[in-house]
Amino acid sequence: MSAQAIAAGLGVLDAGTLTTVQDAGRWGLERFGVPVGGAMDEFALAAANRLVGNPPDAAALECVGAGPLLRAGRDTLAAAGGAGFALVVEGRRFPLWMAVRVRRGQRVGLSALSDENAPGVWGVLAFAGGVDVPPVLGSRTTYLRGGFGGVQGRALQAGDILPLGRPSLGAWERAGDCLPEGARPAYSLEPVLQAVVGPQAEAFQPQALEVFFHSSYQVLPASDRMGYRLAGPRLIHAGAADMLSEGLARGAVQVPGDGQPIVLLADRQTTGGYTKIAVVARASLPLLVQCPPGRGRVRFQPVEAAQAQQSWRQLCAAWEAREEDALLTPV
């Protein structure tokens, strides 16, 4: 791959297991049957973008499994977020949540960590200016099931060329900035997730809510970008498990006839007809998605809607305060 071919951005040397272009999602089209999509770890996308001077919803790379390896066609600034990965520049490892200068011609990517006792599923890699692939229906996010967005609606492949947008003014001054550990999500193999009682709680037997909020659930391997399937004590319906289909929110906890909950995530369907016992708070979704299927377990904590909203504002306070130099600090 020649330097001239990737002069505008990044050349993909190794695409990893599954790497896609993702942003904050394709909003406003669910009434037409178009899923929102977007990054699985919404906080990781926003924080990594802000570290390199981008808007929090700019397009970046998301990976699961083995991470990608790319060659920079120009000087840029990179930052990675999520869990289970390290940022690698020319063979040198850097921590997540840190802005790192990448020189033209250097190799940059994400390397998966092998610690079985640590959380981590999804990695996010952001670059100054954002990944500037053409938007489709107002977003650059990749929807794999629909085959559109990102790079031809598919996962990255070796040989792909990714253009980068124009960096923000003063982006280079951010090199070395990092997000302090106390300002990051508390990723865990056994997180406690805040959840608001759902719109069909009355469709379950009276003890079902108590069971839901006082039990531990395993995250099953049959989990993906559409939703995480959980296994634990059965949640018994008062009547039928299904209902007239209605719109679905991210984090909605559907319970089909087998009584096992499914938490709907980025690539969720636009409507669904199973009763919903709860909705996971926005601030807790990063903890859930980084809980490894097959190894992780989750518990649920009941909260009111106002408390759930406040938790997200508190979580985002770190990267929102960057302009005032409040919490992002140089290494």
C-alpha positions as CSV (number, residue, x, y, z in Angstrom):
1,M,0.0,0.0,0.0
2,S,1.7,3.2,-1.2
3,A,2.0,6.3,0.9
4,Q,0.3,8.3,-1.9
5,A,-2.8,6.0,-1.7
6,I,-3.4,6.8,1.9
7,A,-2.2,10.4,2.0
8,A,-5.7,11.5,2.9
9,G,-6.1,9.3,6.0
10,L,-5.6,5.7,7.0
11,G,-4.8,2.5,5.2
12,V,-6.0,-0.7,6.7
13,L,-3.2,-3.2,7.0
14,D,-5.1,-5.8,9.1
15,A,-8.8,-5.4,9.8
16,G,-8.9,-7.5,12.9
17,T,-11.8,-9.8,13.8
18,L,-14.6,-7.3,13.3
19,T,-13.9,-3.7,12.9
20,T,-16.5,-1.2,11.7
21,V,-17.0,2.6,11.4
22,Q,-19.4,3.8,14.0
23,D,-20.6,7.1,15.3
24,A,-23.5,8.1,17.7
25,G,-26.1,6.5,15.5
26,R,-28.7,7.1,12.8
27,W,-31.4,8.9,14.7
28,G,-34.9,9.9,13.6
29,L,-35.6,7.2,11.1
30,E,-37.0,4.4,13.3
31,R,-40.5,5.2,12.0
32,F,-39.2,4.0,8.6
33,G,-37.8,0.8,10.1
34,V,-34.2,2.0,10.1
35,P,-32.4,1.0,13.4
36,V,-30.3,3.7,15.2
37,G,-27.1,1.6,15.5
38,G,-24.0,3.5,16.6
39,A,-21.1,2.6,18.9
40,M,-21.9,-0.1,21.5
41,D,-20.0,1.8,24.2
42,E,-21.5,5.3,23.9
43,F,-19.2,6.8,26.6
44,A,-16.0,5.3,25.0
45,L,-16.9,6.9,21.6
46,A,-17.7,10.3,23.1
47,A,-14.6,10.4,25.4
48,A,-12.1,9.2,22.8
49,N,-13.5,11.8,20.4
50,R,-13.2,14.6,22.8
51,L,-9.6,13.6,23.7
52,V,-8.6,14.2,20.0
53,G,-10.7,17.4,19.7
54,N,-13.7,16.0,17.8
55,P,-17.4,16.4,18.6
56,P,-18.5,13.5,20.8
57,D,-20.6,12.0,18.0
58,A,-17.9,11.9,15.3
59,A,-17.2,8.7,13.5
60,A,-14.5,6.4,14.8
61,L,-13.5,2.7,14.5
62,E,-15.1,0.1,16.8
63,C,-13.7,-3.4,17.1
64,V,-14.4,-6.7,18.9
65,G,-12.0,-9.6,19.2
66,A,-8.6,-8.9,17.6
67,G,-8.1,-5.2,16.9
68,P,-7.2,-3.5,13.6
69,L,-3.8,-2.3,12.4
70,L,-3.6,0.8,10.2
71,R,-1.0,3.0,8.6
72,A,-1.3,6.8,9.0
73,G,-1.1,8.7,5.7
74,R,-0.6,12.0,7.5
75,D,0.2,13.2,11.0
76,T,-2.7,12.7,13.3
77,L,-3.8,12.3,16.9
78,A,-5.4,9.1,18.1
79,A,-7.1,8.1,21.3
80,A,-8.8,4.8,22.3
81,G,-11.5,4.0,24.8
82,G,-13.5,1.0,25.9
83,A,-12.0,-2.0,27.7
84,G,-9.9,-5.1,26.9
85,F,-7.5,-3.3,24.5
86,A,-4.4,-1.2,24.4
87,L,-3.5,1.5,21.9
88,V,-0.4,0.5,19.9
89,V,1.7,3.0,17.8
90,E,4.7,1.5,16.0
91,G,4.8,-1.5,18.4
92,R,4.7,0.7,21.5
93,R,1.7,0.2,23.8
94,F,-0.1,3.2,25.2
95,P,-3.0,3.2,27.7
96,L,-6.6,3.8,26.8
97,W,-8.1,7.2,27.4
98,M,-5.0,9.1,26.3
99,A,-4.4,11.2,23.2
100,V,-1.3,10.1,21.3
101,R,0.5,11.8,18.4
102,V,0.8,9.5,15.4
103,R,3.3,10.5,12.6
104,R,2.8,10.0,8.9
105,G,3.8,6.5,7.9
106,Q,3.5,5.0,11.4
107,R,1.4,2.0,12.2
108,V,-1.4,2.5,14.7
109,G,-4.0,0.1,16.0
110,L,-5.7,-1.7,18.9
111,S,-4.2,-4.8,20.6
112,A,-6.5,-7.1,22.5
113,L,-5.5,-7.9,26.1
114,S,-5.5,-11.5,27.2
115,D,-6.5,-11.1,30.9
116,E,-9.4,-13.5,31.5
117,N,-10.1,-11.8,34.8
118,A,-10.7,-8.4,33.4
119,P,-13.7,-7.0,31.6
120,G,-13.7,-5.8,28.0
121,V,-15.4,-6.6,24.7
122,W,-15.5,-3.5,22.6
123,G,-12.7,-1.1,21.7
124,V,-13.0,2.4,20.1
125,L,-10.3,4.1,18.2
126,A,-10.8,7.8,17.3
127,F,-8.7,10.1,15.2
128,A,-8.5,13.9,15.0
129,G,-11.0,15.0,12.4
130,G,-13.0,11.8,12.6
131,V,-13.3,9.0,10.1
132,D,-14.7,10.9,7.1
133,V,-16.5,8.2,5.1
134,P,-19.7,9.4,3.2
135,P,-22.7,9.7,5.5
136,V,-25.8,7.5,4.6
137,L,-29.1,8.7,5.9
138,G,-27.4,11.3,8.0
139,S,-24.9,9.1,9.7
140,R,-21.6,7.3,9.1
141,T,-22.4,4.4,11.3
142,T,-22.2,0.9,9.8
143,Y,-25.4,-1.2,9.9
144,L,-24.1,-4.7,9.1
145,R,-27.5,-6.4,8.9
146,G,-28.7,-3.8,6.4
147,G,-25.5,-3.6,4.5
148,F,-25.2,0.2,4.5
149,G,-23.2,3.0,6.1
150,G,-19.5,3.0,7.0
151,V,-17.4,1.4,4.3
152,Q,-19.9,-0.2,1.9
153,G,-22.0,-1.4,4.8
154,R,-19.5,-4.0,5.8
155,A,-16.7,-4.7,8.3
156,L,-13.3,-3.3,7.3
157,Q,-10.9,-5.3,5.1
158,A,-7.2,-5.2,4.5
159,G,-6.6,-2.7,1.8
160,D,-9.4,-0.3,2.7
161,I,-8.6,3.4,2.7
162,L,-10.3,5.6,5.3
163,P,-10.3,9.3,4.8
164,L,-10.0,11.6,7.8
165,G,-11.7,14.9,8.3
166,R,-10.0,18.2,9.2
167,P,-8.8,18.3,12.8
168,S,-10.2,21.0,15.1
169,L,-8.2,24.1,15.8
170,G,-5.6,23.3,18.5
171,A,-6.1,19.6,18.3
172,W,-2.3,18.9,18.4
173,E,-2.1,20.6,21.8
174,R,-4.1,17.8,23.2
175,A,-1.4,15.2,22.8
176,G,-0.7,13.6,26.2
177,D,-4.1,14.5,27.6
178,C,-5.8,11.7,29.4
179,L,-9.0,10.9,31.2
180,P,-8.3,10.2,34.9
181,E,-9.2,6.7,36.1
182,G,-11.9,8.1,38.5
183,A,-13.7,9.7,35.5
184,R,-14.1,6.4,33.5
185,P,-16.9,3.9,33.7
186,A,-16.4,1.3,36.4
187,Y,-16.1,-1.7,34.1
188,S,-16.4,-5.0,35.8
189,L,-17.0,-8.7,35.3
190,E,-19.9,-8.4,37.7
191,P,-21.4,-4.9,37.3
192,V,-24.5,-3.5,39.0
193,L,-26.7,-1.9,36.5
194,Q,-29.1,0.9,37.3
195,A,-32.6,0.2,35.8
196,V,-35.9,1.9,35.7
197,V,-39.1,-0.2,36.1
198,G,-40.4,-0.8,32.6
199,P,-43.6,0.1,30.9
200,Q,-45.1,-3.4,31.1
201,A,-44.1,-4.3,34.7
202,E,-47.8,-5.1,35.5
203,A,-47.6,-7.8,32.8
204,F,-45.5,-10.0,35.2
205,Q,-46.5,-11.8,38.4
206,P,-46.0,-9.5,41.5
207,Q,-42.8,-11.3,42.6
208,A,-41.1,-10.9,39.2
209,L,-39.8,-7.4,39.9
210,E,-38.3,-8.6,43.2
211,V,-36.7,-11.5,41.5
212,F,-35.3,-9.3,38.7
213,F,-33.8,-6.8,41.1
214,H,-32.4,-9.3,43.6
215,S,-30.8,-11.9,41.3
216,S,-27.6,-12.3,39.3
217,Y,-27.8,-13.0,35.6
218,Q,-25.1,-14.5,33.4
219,V,-24.4,-12.8,30.1
220,L,-24.8,-15.5,27.4
221,P,-22.5,-16.1,24.5
222,A,-25.5,-15.6,22.2
223,S,-25.2,-11.9,22.6
224,D,-24.4,-9.3,19.9
225,R,-24.8,-5.7,18.8
226,M,-28.6,-6.2,18.7
227,G,-28.9,-7.3,22.3
228,Y,-27.4,-9.1,25.2
229,R,-29.2,-12.3,26.3
230,L,-29.2,-13.1,30.0
231,A,-29.7,-16.3,32.0
232,G,-31.0,-16.5,35.5
233,P,-34.1,-17.0,37.6
234,R,-37.2,-17.0,35.4
235,L,-39.4,-13.9,35.3
236,I,-42.9,-15.2,35.2
237,H,-45.6,-13.4,33.3
238,A,-49.0,-12.8,34.6
239,G,-50.5,-13.7,31.2
240,A,-49.1,-13.7,27.7
241,A,-45.5,-12.8,27.1
242,D,-46.3,-10.9,23.9
243,M,-48.2,-7.7,23.2
244,L,-48.9,-5.3,20.3
245,S,-45.5,-4.2,18.9
246,E,-44.3,-0.7,19.9
247,G,-41.1,1.3,19.6
248,L,-38.0,0.1,21.5
249,A,-35.6,2.2,23.5
250,R,-31.9,1.3,23.9
251,G,-31.6,-0.6,27.2
252,A,-35.1,-1.9,27.2
253,V,-35.3,-5.3,28.9
254,Q,-37.6,-7.6,26.9
255,V,-38.8,-10.9,28.5
256,P,-40.0,-13.5,26.0
257,G,-42.0,-16.6,27.0
258,D,-39.1,-18.4,28.4
259,G,-38.8,-15.8,31.2
260,Q,-35.1,-14.9,30.4
261,P,-34.4,-11.2,29.9
262,I,-32.8,-9.7,26.8
263,V,-31.3,-6.2,27.0
264,L,-31.7,-4.4,23.6
265,L,-28.7,-2.5,22.4
266,A,-27.3,-0.4,19.5
267,D,-28.6,-2.5,16.5
268,R,-32.0,-3.3,18.2
269,Q,-35.0,-3.7,16.0
270,T,-37.2,-0.6,15.7
271,T,-40.3,-2.3,17.2
272,G,-41.0,-5.3,19.3
273,G,-43.8,-7.2,20.9
274,Y,-42.4,-8.7,24.0
275,T,-43.3,-7.2,27.4
276,K,-40.5,-5.1,29.0
277,I,-39.9,-5.4,32.7
278,A,-37.3,-2.6,32.9
279,V,-35.0,-0.2,31.0
280,V,-31.3,-0.1,31.8
281,A,-30.1,3.4,32.5
282,R,-27.9,5.0,29.8
283,A,-25.0,5.4,32.2
284,S,-25.0,1.6,32.9
285,L,-25.1,0.4,29.3
286,P,-21.3,0.8,28.9
287,L,-20.9,-1.5,31.9
288,L,-23.2,-4.1,30.4
289,V,-21.6,-4.1,26.9
290,Q,-18.1,-4.5,28.3
291,C,-19.2,-7.4,30.4
292,P,-17.9,-10.4,28.5
293,P,-20.5,-12.9,27.2
294,G,-19.9,-16.3,28.7
295,R,-17.8,-14.9,31.6
296,G,-19.7,-11.9,33.0
297,R,-22.7,-11.6,35.3
298,V,-24.9,-8.6,36.0
299,R,-27.2,-7.5,38.7
300,F,-29.8,-4.7,38.6
301,Q,-30.5,-1.8,40.9
302,P,-33.8,0.0,40.8
303,V,-33.7,3.8,40.3
304,E,-36.1,6.5,39.3
305,A,-35.9,8.0,35.8
306,A,-34.5,11.3,37.2
307,Q,-31.7,9.5,39.0
308,A,-30.8,7.5,35.8
309,Q,-30.6,10.8,33.9
310,Q,-28.4,12.4,36.5
311,S,-26.0,9.4,36.5
312,W,-25.4,9.9,32.7
313,R,-24.7,13.7,33.3
314,Q,-22.2,12.8,36.0
315,L,-20.5,10.2,33.9
316,C,-20.1,12.7,31.0
317,A,-18.9,15.6,33.2
318,A,-15.3,14.6,32.6
319,W,-15.1,15.0,28.9
320,E,-17.6,17.8,28.8
321,A,-15.3,19.8,31.1
322,R,-12.3,19.5,28.7
323,E,-12.7,23.1,27.4
324,E,-12.3,24.4,30.9
325,D,-9.3,22.0,31.6
326,A,-11.2,20.7,34.6
327,L,-10.6,16.9,34.5
328,L,-8.6,16.0,31.4
329,T,-5.0,16.4,32.4
330,P,-1.7,16.0,30.6
331,V,0.4,13.0,31.5
